[in-house]
Amino acid sequence: YMDLPSSDGERGVAAKILKSNADKIAHVYASPPDPRGVVRTIGCVLVRVGPRDISTRLVYLDDRKKARVESQRLQPAYAYVTLVAIALFSLFTLVPYDRMALPGDLGQEHWVYPIEFAQATADRDPANPVYEPPDAWCESLEWLKNNTPDPFRTADGSDYYYARYSTPLDYSAFPDAYGVMAWWDYGYWIARIGHRPPCQNPGGAIPGVAEFFIAQSEADAAKVMDQYGGRYVILDNQLMSTNAKFYGPFSVTGKDQADYYDNFLVETTNSQGAKSYTQATFFYPAYYQCISVRLYLFEGKAVTPAAGSCKVITWKPVLSEGTEFKVVTQTESFDSYAAAQAAVAARPASGHYAIVSSDPRVSCVPLEALTHFTLIRDSTETVTWSRAGDTVPQIRIFEYTK
């Protein structure tokens, strides 16, 4: 049947006999009234294509909000023409895109018809697609498929990716099976392009897996890899950016991202002596100790903070129009993390202090070299990552060994 768009586009399942589920289907596909009381979507069309005929059913809510089913069966003489007509009718009038934000609406969510979406995105640059896997992902996953062992090798050497099998799968028959640790958004790409199973269901984030990305030690990260059978780790610039998806692991695990990095207001003075405030992001030691940061930004290598890169900020909370802001009143630089710690320890307990760095690629805390994770592949595409204009590969792949 015609389903609402989803991340993989293949979640539709057979509706079977419409007895107990007609009411549910009708309610699912009927949109709530808009602020003017208008209901744009009343239900959905189900189509069954058989060897001798095509049957269609319109499942909808009537004026009394009762489920109704209207059926029709067509013989081949009219079936093909009618099927095309139903598809076109559904595409432009019946099936909405669920909560998709259009450009220019400041992020407001609303029902969007496919024709509206097509019009709004007609000027998109084909070289920069919005929903398709970027070139860096395609390149990296092709490499993964061709340069890593098949996790489901069979005795006859057949390609298990295309095999038919029963569920639940008996993994004891595949002692070398493994998964790929990546953020859940990329699971379908990993399975479809890379022919490798992700460590978590691509349909939603798993808190236990999300713990990996913000693990504060290699031992904790290794526990997650072992628990979920991970052998490879894929990290990309979108997940690792604090302006994009890096909030995700904190949201899923319930941890507070403000314990890792936070926004502050810093007072500045222009050439005329006028003072104003600018927003700045400062990164705490916990940010740099995240296993994903140590891998993606530092390649798992040991890091010793450079002289002057360990900063101690003094800040005060300021309430303005019901919102509390953290305003930096003083910034000091130190040549080592230990010196910064000593400075904070000597301050009055009543103040607000923090050891920070203002650059995600300049750690304010020493990091030991990782021993169980090895960088094995960088994408050729790079992205700018620091204020100095430094670049990093868009995709990085690591291998985990016990």
N, C-alpha and C positions, 0 to 999 in steps of 0.2 A: 504494500500500500504506500501511498505518498506520505512520507514522514517529514517532520521539520528538519532543516539542515542540522548536521552535527559535525563534530571535528573530523570524523572519518567518512561520513556520507554513506555508511553501509550498516546502519543499525536497524533498519526496517526489518520486521519479522512478520510472518504470516498472521493474519487476524483470525483465521479459522472460522468456526461457527459463531455468528453474532447472536448469542443468547444472553449470557451473563455479562459479556464485556461491551455490549453496544453502548450502554449508558456511560461507561468509563471513557470509551473512545470519543464519544460525542462531546463530553465535558472537556477532555484534554485539548481537543482541537477547536473549541469554541473560545474566542477571545473575550475577555471581560469588556464591559462598556467603557468607552473613552469618557473624558470629562463632559462631553456633550450628550452622553447616553447612547452613543452609536456603537453597535456591535458589528465589526467588519467581517469577522470569521465565525461561521455557524457550525462548522464541522469539517469533515474531510471526505475525499473520494477514495474508495478502495477498488482496485482493479485486479482481476484474476485472469491471466492469459492461459488458456488451455489449448490442447491440440485441435479441438474442433470449434471452439467458440471463445468469446471474451465476455466475462460477466463484470458488471460494475455495480457498486453500491454506494449510495450517498448516505453517510451516517451524520446526523445533525441534531441540533436541539430545536424544538419547535417553540412557539410563543409561550408555552407553559413550562419551558425548560425540561421537557420530556424527550428522551432519545427516540428518534425516528430513523427507520432504515428504508430507503427506496432502492429497489433492485431492478436490473435489466440484463437480459442475456441477448447477445448479438451473434448472428451467424457470420461466417467468413465474408460474405458479400459486403457487409457493412462494418465489419469489425475493425478493419485497419483504419478506415476514415474516422470512425468514432473514437478509437484509441488516441489518435493524434489530436482530435478536437478536445478530448478530456484533458490530455496533457497540457495543451495550450491554455485551456480554460483554468486549470488548476494553477498553472505557473503565474498567470497574470491577475487572477482574481481571488482565488480561494486560499492558497497556502501561504501564510506570511513567514517572513524571517523572524525568528523569536528573539526579541530584545537585542537587536543589532543597532549600534550607534552609527549614524551617518556623519560625514564630515561637516563641521560647522555648527553642530548642535551642542557644543560644549559638554559632551559626554552624557547628555540626557538619553535615557533608554526609552524606546517606544517601538511599537509594531511597525515593521517596514515590509512593504510588498516587494517582490523580486524586481518588478519594473522600476520602482523607485530606486532600489539599490543599484540597478544597472545604470540609471541616469546619473546618480550621484557619483558613481565611480568611473564614469566614461573617460574622465581626463587623467586617470591614474597612469603613471609611467610604467610601461611593460617591463622595463629593466629593473624595476623595484617593486615586485609583486607583494601584496599584503598577506595573503594566506598561503601561498605556495612555499615549499621549502626553498630557502635561499641556496644559491650555488654552493656556498661553503658547506652547507649541510649535505647536499647531494654528493659533492666530491668526497667528503669525509666518510659518509656511510657506504659509498661504493668501495672506498679503500677498506673499510671495516669488513665488508662482505668478502672481499678478495684476499685479505691478508690476515685474517684470524681464523682459528679452527672452527669447523662446523660444530655447534654445541649438541647436535643430534645425529652424529655419524651412525650410519647403519652398516650392518655386516656386508650387505650387497653393494654398498657404495652409492645407493640412490640418494637423490636430493630430498631430504625429509621436509623441506619447506613446502613442497607441493604434494606431500603425501596425505592420504586420508587416514585418520586415526580416531580412536575412541577416547572420550573423556570420562573420568579424570585420567590424565596421562600417567603411565607407570614410569616414573623417572628412574627407577632402579635399573631399567634397561639402558640408561644413558648416563653412566658414571661421570662422563666428562661434560655434562650439560652445565651451562652457566647463563647468567644474565648480564645485561648492560645497565650500569647505574647512570641514570640521567633524570632530569626533571620530567615530570609526568607529561607535560605538554608535548614532548617530542617522541612519545612512545610509538605512535603509529608510523612516524617516519622511520624510526629504527627498525620496526618490524617489516615494513613494506619495502624500503629501499635497502636497508642493511641486512635483511634476512636474519636478524638476531632478536631474541626476546628481551624486552626491557624488564628491569627488576620490579616494576610495579605496573598495575593496570593503567593503561593510557587514559582511561575514562575518568580518573580522579586521583588526587594526591593521597598517599598513604603516610600518616605521621611518622611511622617507624622508618620509612625510607627518607623522608624529609630531614630526619635527624642527621643523616650522613653529611649533608651539605654544610651544616653549621656545627659539626662535631668539633670540640675544642682540643682534641688530641688524636694522634694517629691510631692509638689503641681503640678509642671509641669509634672512629671511622671504620676500622677493620672489623669490629663486631657487627656493624650494620652490613658490611659487605659479605661477611660470612653467613649472617642470618638470612639474607636474601639471595645468596648464591651469586654475587657479583664478581666478575672478573675484569671488566673494563669500565672505565668512567669517561663520560663525555660531558664537557662543560662548554658553554658558549657565552658570548658577550651579553646576550639578553638576560640570561639567568643571573650573571654575575654583576650586572649593573644595578646600583642602588636607585637609579632612575627608571628601571624597568621591572624585572621580575625577582630581584633579590629579596624582596619582602615576602615572597611566597613561602619559603621554609619556616619563617617566623609565624606567619599566619596559620599554617597547617599544624605546627607543633605547639602553638599557644605561647611561645616565648615572645618577649618584648624586644623588637628590633632597636629600641632606644638604648638598650644595654650594649649594643654593638656599634652603632653610629647614630648621630642625631644632628638636627639642624639648630643653628644658633644665629643670633643677630650680632653683628660686629659693627662697632661705630667707625665711621670713616669721615675724613675731612677733606673737602675739595680745595682747589687753589685759592678760592676766595675766603676760605676759613669757615664755610658753612658745613655743619655736621649733619650726617644722615646715617641710616643703618642699612647694611646689606646682609643678606642671608648667606651663611656658609655652612657646609657640612663638615663635621669633624668625626674622625674614625677612632674608636677606642681600641685598646689592645685585643679585646675579644673578637673584633672584626678580622684582624690579621691572623688570629689563631684559628679561624674557621678553616676546616680542611679544604673546602672548595677554593677559598682565597689563596691558600698556600700552594695549591696545585695550579690554578689558572693564572695567577699573577706572578708567582715566584717559582713555578715549575717544580715544586717540592724541594727546592734547594735551601740550604741554611742561609739565614739573613741576619746580619748585624747592623743595627741602625747607624746611619752615618752621623757624624758630628752635627749637632744642632737640629736633628730631625725629631728628637723627642721633645714635645712641647707640653707645657702645663698651662692650662687656661683656668682663670678664675671667672666665675660667672654668677649672675644673680637672677632670680625669677622676677619678671615684670608682668603685671596683669594689665591688659589693655582691651577694653570692650569685651570683657568676659573671657578672653583668651590669654593663657599664660605663655610668655616667651622667655627663652633663656638668652640673656644678654651678656656677652663677654666683656669683662671690665679690664682684664689684664692677660697678656700672653708672654710666656717666658720660654726660652729654648735651652735645652740641655744636651750634653754630648753623649749621654748614655741613659738607658732605661733605669738603671739603678740610681743614678743621680736624680732623675725625675721623681722616682719613688720617694727618695729621701726628702726632697723638697716638699712633696705633698704631705708626708708624715710630720713635717715640722710646722705645718700651717695650723691655725686655730680650727678646732673640730666643728665650729659653727658655720664655717664657710662652705662654698661649693667649688670644688676643684676636680680636674680630670686630666689624665695623661692622654694626649691625642696626637694625631697627625692630620693634616689637611689634605693629603694626597693618598688615594687608595693604593698607589704603587710604592709609597715610601712608608715602611713599617716603623712604628714607634716602639716596638717590642722585639727582642731577639726571637728568632725562629730556628728550630733545629731542622736538619735535613731529614726528609721522609725516607724510610727504608723499604717500605712495601708498595710504593706507588712509583711507576716509571713513565715518563712522557714518551709516547711512541709515535705520535702523529700530530702535526699542526696543519691547519688549513692554509692554503696559499693566500686567501683573503685575510686582510688585517683590519683592525679598527683602532682609532685613537683612544687612548685610555687615561692619560694624565695631563696635567696643566702644561707640562713641558713638551707635549706633543708626541710622547712615546706611543708606540703601537704594540698591539698584541694580536696573535692569530684570532680569528673570529671563532674557530672551533679548535678545541684541544682534546686529544684522546690519551688516556693513561691506562696502563695495565697494572692490575693489583695482583701481587703474589704473596703467599703466606710465608 
